[in-house]
Amino acid sequence: METLLTGLRAAAEPTRLRLLHLLAQGELTVTEITQILGQSQPRVSRHLKLMCEAGLLDRFPEGAWVFYRLAAKGRGGAVARRLLDLLPEGDQTLTLDQQRLSAIRAVRVDKAQAYFSDNASRWDEIRSLQVDEAEVEKALAAVFAGRRVHDLVDMGTGTGRVLEVLAPHVERAVGIDLSREMLSIARTNLERLCLSNCMVRQGDIAQLPLPAASADAVTIHQVLHYATDPGALVAEAARVLEPGGTLAIVDFAPHGEESLRDQHAHRRLGFEDAEVEGWLRTAGLEPAPVFRLPGKPLTVVVWTAQKPYPHITSTGATR
């Protein structure tokens, strides 16, 4: 009862209802919100603070920026979504907000496309050496087919492509990456496809900004070959996996393409199955079937593993 009343009090103001309407469609910074609402930053910040405290919104710092969006979980988020259903269709104020939001997104698209155009050649060169990416994505989706994933974490999400591919299979998904430019592209892609169940966050994948056992699926797609300590990333993935959860790693089998090291900053030229299996077992995971997708000359491998459930002894203790 108290959660409902708190949420209703926090939302019972015209500007706050406008905020719910905007932030249900994706994440925005305070600066972007002030541009849409035409209100001062202190006033907008006060509204946001109250709504976050009531659990209606989530707040995510990203360097000097802070992003806000409708709460993904909890009773506050449920209250917010119920209130959104009650907003009148065709309201003039909400329509104007929507038009301004579209303009903000158009600017994001332009910036993201400019960055991607400047760097697209390096991705195109690597793709030309391996199997068709559509085949890789099909194999990755097959890992999670047949079951509903509640919370997916994509480590080193880049442009957010893994989130796009797996969005139909998951309730919620978050992509973590350190590059603000990459996150800008990912946000643009997710918004373009209206994938409201997916979000991205800035963070170090060696120290994920997530609690232990908070996800039932983790993906590491074409990331390990950049890592100084790939085994540590596998261990971090295992930390955030809950018992019964699945890890999928996509990377290259051993190869001799030195140009990838010299021109594209690859630290490792692929991985042996035994090496990856060793990292999985050290992290407390149980290796599962491996999928190989031969290319010319790069072979893409999908390694999978599961986190076992704790063993319960006859006394009820776990070990």
C-alpha positions as CSV (number, residue, x, y, z in Angstrom):
1,M,0.0,0.0,0.0
2,E,2.7,2.5,1.0
3,T,4.7,1.8,-2.3
4,L,1.6,2.6,-4.3
5,L,0.8,5.8,-2.4
6,T,4.5,6.9,-2.6
7,G,4.5,6.4,-6.3
8,L,1.2,8.2,-6.8
9,R,2.4,11.2,-4.8
10,A,5.6,11.4,-6.7
11,A,3.9,11.3,-10.1
12,A,1.0,13.6,-9.2
13,E,2.2,16.7,-11.1
14,P,2.0,17.6,-14.8
15,T,5.7,17.8,-15.4
16,R,6.3,14.4,-13.7
17,L,3.7,12.7,-15.8
18,R,5.4,14.2,-18.9
19,L,8.7,12.8,-17.6
20,L,7.2,9.3,-17.2
21,H,5.9,9.5,-20.8
22,L,9.3,10.5,-22.1
23,L,11.4,8.1,-20.1
24,A,9.2,5.2,-20.9
25,Q,10.6,5.5,-24.5
26,G,14.3,5.4,-23.6
27,E,16.9,7.0,-21.5
28,L,17.7,10.7,-21.5
29,T,20.1,13.1,-19.8
30,V,19.0,16.1,-17.7
31,T,20.2,18.4,-20.5
32,E,18.1,16.6,-23.1
33,I,15.1,16.6,-20.8
34,T,15.4,20.4,-20.2
35,Q,15.5,20.9,-23.9
36,I,12.3,19.0,-24.4
37,L,10.4,20.4,-21.4
38,G,11.6,23.9,-21.7
39,Q,12.3,24.1,-18.0
40,S,15.3,25.0,-15.9
41,Q,17.8,22.3,-14.9
42,P,17.4,22.7,-11.1
43,R,13.6,22.3,-11.5
44,V,14.0,19.2,-13.7
45,S,16.6,17.7,-11.4
46,R,14.3,18.1,-8.4
47,H,11.5,16.3,-10.2
48,L,13.8,13.5,-11.2
49,K,15.2,13.1,-7.7
50,L,11.7,12.7,-6.2
51,M,10.7,10.2,-8.8
52,C,13.9,8.2,-8.4
53,E,13.4,8.1,-4.6
54,A,9.8,6.8,-5.2
55,G,11.2,4.0,-7.4
56,L,9.5,5.3,-10.6
57,L,12.7,6.0,-12.4
58,D,16.2,4.5,-12.6
59,R,19.3,6.7,-12.5
60,F,22.6,5.7,-14.3
61,P,25.8,7.9,-14.0
62,E,28.0,7.8,-17.0
63,G,31.1,9.9,-16.5
64,A,30.0,13.5,-16.2
65,W,26.6,12.6,-17.5
66,V,23.6,10.9,-15.8
67,F,20.9,9.0,-17.7
68,Y,17.4,8.5,-16.5
69,R,14.7,6.0,-17.7
70,L,11.6,4.3,-16.4
71,A,12.4,1.8,-13.7
72,A,12.9,-1.6,-15.2
73,K,12.1,-3.6,-12.1
74,G,10.3,-3.2,-8.7
75,R,6.9,-2.1,-7.6
76,G,7.7,1.5,-8.4
77,G,8.2,0.6,-12.1
78,A,4.9,-1.3,-12.1
79,V,3.1,1.8,-10.7
80,A,4.7,3.9,-13.4
81,R,3.7,1.6,-16.2
82,R,0.1,1.5,-14.9
83,L,0.0,5.3,-14.8
84,L,1.3,5.5,-18.4
85,D,-1.7,3.4,-19.5
86,L,-4.0,6.1,-18.1
87,L,-2.4,9.1,-20.0
88,P,-4.8,10.5,-22.6
89,E,-4.1,9.9,-26.2
90,G,-3.6,12.9,-28.4
91,D,-2.8,15.2,-25.5
92,Q,-1.2,18.4,-27.1
93,T,1.5,18.7,-24.5
94,L,2.6,15.1,-24.8
95,T,2.5,15.4,-28.6
96,L,4.8,18.4,-28.5
97,D,7.1,16.6,-26.1
98,Q,7.2,13.7,-28.6
99,Q,8.1,16.0,-31.4
100,R,11.0,17.4,-29.4
101,L,12.1,14.0,-28.4
102,S,12.3,13.0,-32.1
103,A,14.5,16.0,-32.8
104,I,16.8,15.0,-29.9
105,R,17.0,11.5,-31.3
106,A,17.8,12.8,-34.8
107,V,20.8,14.6,-33.5
108,R,22.0,11.4,-31.7
109,V,21.6,9.5,-35.0
110,D,23.7,12.0,-36.9
111,K,26.5,11.9,-34.3
112,A,26.4,8.1,-34.1
113,Q,26.5,7.7,-37.9
114,A,29.5,10.1,-38.2
115,Y,31.5,8.1,-35.7
116,F,30.6,4.8,-37.2
117,S,31.4,6.0,-40.7
118,D,34.9,7.1,-39.5
119,N,35.6,3.6,-38.0
120,A,33.5,1.3,-40.2
121,S,36.5,0.2,-42.4
122,R,38.1,-1.7,-39.5
123,W,35.0,-3.7,-38.8
124,D,34.4,-4.4,-42.5
125,E,38.0,-5.7,-42.9
126,I,37.6,-8.2,-40.0
127,R,34.2,-9.3,-41.2
128,S,35.6,-10.1,-44.7
129,L,38.0,-12.7,-43.0
130,Q,35.3,-14.7,-41.2
131,V,32.1,-16.5,-41.7
132,D,29.0,-14.5,-42.5
133,E,28.0,-12.6,-39.3
134,A,24.4,-13.8,-39.8
135,E,25.5,-17.3,-39.2
136,V,27.3,-16.3,-36.0
137,E,24.2,-14.5,-34.8
138,K,22.1,-17.5,-35.6
139,A,24.4,-19.8,-33.6
140,L,24.4,-17.3,-30.6
141,A,20.6,-17.1,-30.6
142,A,20.4,-20.9,-30.7
143,V,22.2,-21.0,-27.3
144,F,19.3,-19.3,-25.7
145,A,16.5,-20.7,-27.8
146,G,13.8,-22.7,-26.1
147,R,13.9,-20.9,-22.8
148,R,13.0,-17.4,-21.5
149,V,15.9,-15.4,-20.2
150,H,15.0,-12.9,-17.5
151,D,18.2,-10.8,-17.3
152,L,20.9,-10.8,-19.9
153,V,24.3,-9.0,-19.6
154,D,26.3,-8.4,-22.8
155,M,30.0,-7.6,-21.8
156,G,31.7,-5.2,-24.2
157,T,28.4,-4.5,-26.1
158,G,29.9,-2.1,-28.7
159,T,27.2,-1.1,-31.1
160,G,24.6,-3.2,-29.2
161,R,24.2,-5.8,-31.9
162,V,24.1,-8.8,-29.5
163,L,21.2,-7.0,-27.7
164,E,19.4,-6.6,-30.9
165,V,19.8,-10.3,-31.8
166,L,18.8,-11.6,-28.4
167,A,16.1,-9.1,-27.6
168,P,13.2,-11.4,-28.6
169,H,14.5,-14.1,-26.2
170,V,14.9,-12.0,-23.1
171,E,12.8,-10.0,-20.7
172,R,15.5,-7.5,-19.9
173,A,19.0,-7.0,-21.3
174,V,21.9,-4.6,-20.5
175,G,25.0,-4.0,-22.5
176,I,28.1,-2.8,-20.7
177,D,30.9,-0.9,-22.5
178,L,33.5,1.7,-21.6
179,S,33.3,3.6,-24.9
180,R,30.9,6.5,-24.8
181,E,31.0,6.7,-28.6
182,M,30.0,3.0,-28.9
183,L,27.2,3.5,-26.4
184,S,25.9,6.4,-28.4
185,I,25.6,4.1,-31.5
186,A,24.0,1.3,-29.4
187,R,21.4,3.6,-27.9
188,T,20.6,4.9,-31.4
189,N,20.2,1.4,-32.7
190,L,18.0,0.2,-29.8
191,E,15.8,3.3,-30.1
192,R,15.4,2.8,-33.8
193,L,14.2,-0.7,-33.3
194,C,12.0,0.2,-30.3
195,L,13.7,-2.4,-28.1
196,S,12.5,-1.0,-24.8
197,N,13.6,-4.2,-23.0
198,C,17.2,-3.4,-23.7
199,M,19.5,-0.7,-22.3
200,V,23.2,0.1,-22.3
201,R,25.5,1.3,-19.5
202,Q,29.0,2.7,-19.3
203,G,31.3,0.5,-17.2
204,D,34.5,-1.5,-17.0
205,I,33.7,-5.1,-17.9
206,A,36.6,-6.3,-15.7
207,Q,34.6,-4.9,-12.8
208,L,30.9,-5.0,-13.9
209,P,28.7,-2.4,-12.1
210,L,26.3,-5.3,-11.2
211,P,25.7,-7.4,-8.1
212,A,26.6,-11.0,-7.9
213,A,24.1,-13.6,-9.2
214,S,22.1,-10.9,-10.9
215,A,21.7,-12.4,-14.4
216,D,20.7,-15.7,-15.8
217,A,22.6,-15.1,-19.1
218,V,25.9,-13.4,-20.0
219,T,27.5,-13.0,-23.5
220,I,31.0,-12.0,-24.4
221,H,31.0,-11.4,-28.1
222,Q,34.4,-10.8,-29.9
223,V,35.9,-9.2,-26.8
224,L,38.4,-11.7,-25.3
225,H,41.0,-11.2,-28.0
226,Y,41.3,-7.5,-26.9
227,A,41.7,-8.4,-23.2
228,T,45.0,-8.4,-21.2
229,D,43.5,-11.1,-18.9
230,P,40.7,-13.0,-20.7
231,G,40.4,-15.4,-17.8
232,A,39.6,-12.6,-15.4
233,L,36.7,-11.5,-17.7
234,V,35.4,-15.0,-17.7
235,A,35.5,-15.0,-13.9
236,E,33.7,-11.7,-13.7
237,A,31.0,-13.1,-16.0
238,A,30.7,-16.1,-13.7
239,R,30.3,-13.7,-10.7
240,V,27.2,-12.0,-12.1
241,L,25.7,-15.3,-13.3
242,E,23.1,-16.9,-11.0
243,P,23.0,-20.7,-10.5
244,G,21.6,-22.3,-13.6
245,G,22.6,-19.3,-15.7
246,T,24.4,-19.6,-19.1
247,L,27.5,-18.0,-20.4
248,A,28.2,-17.7,-24.2
249,I,31.6,-16.6,-25.5
250,V,32.1,-15.8,-29.2
251,D,35.6,-15.4,-30.5
252,F,38.2,-16.7,-32.9
253,A,39.9,-20.1,-33.0
254,P,43.8,-19.8,-33.2
255,H,44.9,-18.1,-36.5
256,G,47.9,-16.4,-38.0
257,E,46.5,-13.0,-39.1
258,E,49.1,-10.8,-37.6
259,S,47.5,-7.7,-39.3
260,L,44.7,-8.0,-36.7
261,R,47.3,-7.5,-33.9
262,D,49.2,-4.7,-35.7
263,Q,46.3,-2.8,-37.2
264,H,43.3,-3.6,-35.0
265,A,44.8,-4.0,-31.5
266,H,44.0,-7.7,-31.1
267,R,46.1,-8.9,-28.1
268,R,45.4,-12.6,-28.9
269,L,45.2,-14.3,-32.2
270,G,42.4,-16.7,-31.2
271,F,42.0,-19.3,-28.5
272,E,42.3,-23.0,-28.1
273,D,39.3,-24.9,-26.7
274,A,41.3,-26.3,-23.8
275,E,42.4,-22.8,-22.8
276,V,38.8,-21.4,-22.7
277,E,37.6,-24.6,-20.9
278,G,40.3,-24.0,-18.3
279,W,39.1,-20.4,-17.7
280,L,35.5,-21.7,-17.4
281,R,36.3,-24.4,-14.9
282,T,38.5,-22.1,-12.8
283,A,35.6,-19.7,-12.7
284,G,33.3,-22.5,-11.3
285,L,31.4,-23.0,-14.6
286,E,30.6,-26.3,-16.4
287,P,31.6,-26.2,-20.0
288,A,28.8,-27.1,-22.5
289,P,28.8,-27.9,-26.2
290,V,31.1,-25.8,-28.5
291,F,29.9,-24.5,-31.9
292,R,32.5,-23.9,-34.7
293,L,31.8,-21.7,-37.8
294,P,34.7,-22.0,-40.3
295,G,35.6,-19.0,-42.3
296,K,38.4,-17.9,-44.6
297,P,40.7,-17.8,-42.8
298,L,39.1,-17.0,-39.5
299,T,37.0,-19.6,-37.7
300,V,34.5,-18.3,-35.2
301,V,33.8,-20.4,-32.1
302,V,30.9,-20.2,-29.7
303,W,31.9,-21.6,-26.3
304,T,29.1,-22.1,-23.8
305,A,29.0,-23.0,-20.1
306,Q,26.5,-23.1,-17.2
307,K,26.8,-22.1,-13.6
308,P,26.0,-25.1,-11.4
309,Y,23.5,-25.0,-8.5
310,P,25.1,-25.3,-5.1
311,H,25.3,-28.8,-3.8
312,I,23.1,-29.3,-0.8
313,T,24.4,-31.8,1.8
314,S,22.2,-34.1,4.0
315,T,22.4,-31.5,6.8
316,G,21.1,-28.7,4.6
317,A,24.4,-26.9,4.1
318,T,25.6,-25.9,0.7
319,R,29.1,-26.5,-0.7
